[in-house]
């Protein structure tokens, strides 16, 4: 151990002697150089890697902040869309109530004919025709021919318009006989029924497939 110390002292003494021979300015420059080297080593080994990591984390933070902002905007829009959807559902239910379903059609047709009889009209023809499908609803036209005075016909139209279900009167034609106060009215009453999700069409297709299989 002593040999090692002596060897180290032997090697370091010339260097110390040389430093001792230097001027103050030279020693100051060496001192500043040593500090600069230490700073560079610190910057290269410790500071730069951490700085790169910080830069990378800042980029990730900015990206996440942008995504969070977009998510917040979508969330606010979702609430608005949800509210509109709920309002649309309410409106749909209101409209649906004005469209009778298949089971309500006979009673609706009875209500139309009864409205005419109640005001004193005489029915010559009351014929429901084949329904016409229009997507989620179907039109059901009814050919009507009645006779009565103008006042009774006007009351009939008023009572049909007051029905809870939608009934449109179309193709109105009126004619009167000579010397008579009565008018002959021919028209088409169009009512509508609701088709929910095309269930009836699917049932019809299934029945057709079953019939085909039985035939085979």
Secondary structure, DSSP 8 states (H G I E B T S, - for coil): -HHHHHHHHHHHHHHHHHHHHS-HHHHHHHHHHHHHHHHHHHIIIIIHHHHHHHHHHHHHHHHHHHHHHHHHHHHHHHHHHHHHHHHHHHHHHHHHHHSB-GGGHHHHHHHHHHHHHHTT-EEEEEEE---EE-SSEEEEEEEEEEEE-HHHHHHHHHHHHTSSS-EEEEEEEEEE-TT-S-EEEEEEEEEEEE--TTHHHHHHHHHHHHHHHHH-
